Amino acid sequence: MGVKVKPKERKPPWLHRLCADGAGAMLRDVLCQGCGRYVCQCRDGVWEAWDPGVVSGGDLPVAIVLRRPLTRIVRHPDGQVSLRDVCGVHGLDPQGEYLTGHCCGLTPVSTRPYKPHNRKVKAGRMDWPDVTYPSTLSKDPWAADMERTLI
């Protein structure tokens, strides 16, 4: 029987969206046994713990200066997320969303919640309107058929 750690703070209500069951990143929301904070634990390959706050924009240079390990949140069209590790500053994008590595006793870089995409917006959706191009130069009777073009 191990020592039971009491949480230092309440579990963020949005954490279950980031650590959904069946997610491609194999994330679990667990309580850190060292400091008592809730963390995202990636159980794919080597188990790693990440602070649940999403780092982006102005918080990204802070994480780089503090030399905190970063992993990029990759959103898929079906609503799943996966994690992709970055190496130093290579692979960083200012518009990207990241999680920082969990270090017991240190304050998280960000506490911004994870917000999934709106379900009404389909990621990668392309509209294919019907456009006709009458051909006056060609004697081909089929030349004036409808063509599907991408706008």
C-alpha positions as CSV (number, residue, x, y, z in Angstrom):
1,M,0.0,0.0,0.0
2,G,1.4,3.3,-1.1
3,V,1.0,6.7,0.4
4,K,-2.1,8.5,-0.8
5,V,-1.4,12.0,-2.0
6,K,-4.1,14.6,-1.6
7,P,-4.7,17.0,-4.6
8,K,-3.4,20.5,-4.1
9,E,-6.1,21.9,-6.4
10,R,-9.3,20.9,-7.9
11,K,-9.3,18.9,-11.1
12,P,-9.8,21.2,-14.1
13,P,-13.3,20.5,-15.6
14,W,-11.9,20.6,-19.2
15,L,-9.2,18.0,-18.6
16,H,-11.4,15.1,-19.6
17,R,-11.7,16.6,-23.1
18,L,-8.0,16.5,-23.6
19,C,-7.6,13.1,-22.0
20,A,-10.6,11.4,-23.6
21,D,-10.8,7.6,-23.6
22,G,-9.8,6.1,-26.9
23,A,-7.7,9.1,-27.9
24,G,-4.8,8.5,-30.3
25,A,-2.4,10.1,-27.8
26,M,-3.2,7.6,-25.1
27,L,-3.5,10.5,-22.5
28,R,-4.7,9.9,-19.0
29,D,-5.5,12.5,-16.4
30,V,-3.7,11.4,-13.2
31,L,-2.7,12.9,-9.9
32,C,1.1,13.4,-9.7
33,Q,2.4,11.4,-6.7
34,G,5.2,13.9,-6.0
35,C,3.4,17.3,-5.9
36,G,-0.3,16.5,-5.9
37,R,-1.1,18.4,-9.2
38,Y,-3.2,16.9,-12.0
39,V,-1.2,16.1,-15.0
40,C,-1.7,14.5,-18.5
41,Q,0.2,11.2,-18.6
42,C,1.1,9.9,-22.1
43,R,1.1,6.1,-22.0
44,D,2.3,5.6,-25.5
45,G,5.8,4.1,-25.5
46,V,7.8,5.8,-22.7
47,W,5.3,7.2,-20.1
48,E,5.7,11.0,-19.8
49,A,3.9,13.5,-17.7
50,W,2.8,16.8,-19.2
51,D,1.2,19.9,-17.5
52,P,-2.4,20.2,-18.7
53,G,-2.2,23.9,-19.6
54,V,-2.0,24.7,-23.3
55,V,1.0,26.8,-24.2
56,S,0.7,29.1,-27.2
57,G,1.5,32.6,-28.4
58,G,3.2,34.7,-25.6
59,D,3.7,31.7,-23.3
60,L,5.9,29.9,-25.8
61,P,9.0,32.0,-25.3
62,V,8.6,31.6,-21.6
63,A,8.7,27.8,-21.9
64,I,11.8,28.0,-24.2
65,V,13.7,30.3,-21.8
66,L,12.8,28.0,-18.8
67,R,14.0,25.0,-20.9
68,R,10.9,23.1,-20.3
69,P,10.4,20.1,-22.7
70,L,7.5,20.7,-25.2
71,T,5.2,18.5,-27.2
72,R,2.9,19.7,-29.9
73,I,-0.8,19.0,-29.8
74,V,-1.9,17.7,-33.3
75,R,-5.6,17.9,-33.9
76,H,-7.2,15.4,-36.3
77,P,-10.4,15.9,-38.3
78,D,-12.2,13.2,-36.3
79,G,-11.7,15.2,-33.1
80,Q,-8.8,13.1,-31.8
81,V,-5.5,14.6,-30.6
82,S,-2.0,13.2,-30.8
83,L,1.3,14.5,-29.5
84,R,4.4,15.2,-31.4
85,D,7.7,16.0,-29.6
86,V,9.8,18.9,-30.7
87,C,13.5,19.1,-30.5
88,G,14.7,22.4,-29.0
89,V,13.3,25.2,-31.1
90,H,13.1,23.1,-34.2
91,G,9.6,22.2,-35.2
92,L,8.1,25.1,-33.2
93,D,5.3,27.1,-34.8
94,P,4.1,30.4,-33.2
95,Q,0.5,29.4,-34.0
96,G,0.8,25.9,-32.6
97,E,-0.5,24.5,-29.3
98,Y,1.9,22.8,-26.9
99,L,2.0,21.0,-23.6
100,T,5.1,21.5,-21.3
101,G,6.8,18.7,-19.5
102,H,5.7,18.3,-15.8
103,C,8.4,19.2,-13.2
104,C,7.3,18.5,-9.6
105,G,7.4,21.6,-7.5
106,L,7.5,24.1,-10.4
107,T,4.6,26.3,-11.4
108,P,3.1,25.3,-14.8
109,V,3.9,27.7,-17.6
110,S,0.3,28.0,-18.7
111,T,-3.1,27.3,-17.2
112,R,-5.1,28.0,-20.4
113,P,-7.7,25.3,-20.9
114,Y,-7.8,23.0,-23.9
115,K,-10.8,23.8,-26.2
116,P,-11.7,21.3,-28.9
117,H,-12.8,22.5,-32.4
118,N,-16.4,23.4,-33.0
119,R,-18.2,20.3,-34.3
120,K,-20.1,22.3,-36.8
121,V,-16.9,23.2,-38.7
122,K,-15.6,20.2,-40.6
123,A,-11.8,20.1,-40.7
124,G,-10.5,19.7,-44.3
125,R,-13.8,20.3,-45.9
126,M,-13.7,21.3,-49.6
127,D,-16.5,22.9,-51.5
128,W,-16.8,21.7,-55.1
129,P,-19.3,24.0,-56.9
130,D,-20.4,23.2,-60.4
131,V,-19.1,25.7,-63.0
132,T,-19.7,25.6,-66.7
133,Y,-17.2,26.7,-69.2
134,P,-18.7,27.0,-72.7
135,S,-16.2,26.3,-75.3
136,T,-16.5,28.4,-78.4
137,L,-13.2,27.4,-79.9
138,S,-13.8,23.7,-79.9
139,K,-16.1,21.8,-82.2
140,D,-16.4,19.0,-79.6
141,P,-20.1,18.7,-78.5
142,W,-19.0,17.6,-75.1
143,A,-16.7,20.6,-74.5
144,A,-19.4,22.6,-72.7
145,D,-20.0,20.0,-70.0
146,M,-19.8,20.9,-66.4
147,E,-16.4,20.8,-64.8
148,R,-15.8,20.5,-61.1
149,T,-13.3,23.1,-60.0
150,L,-12.0,24.0,-56.6
151,I,-12.7,27.5,-55.4
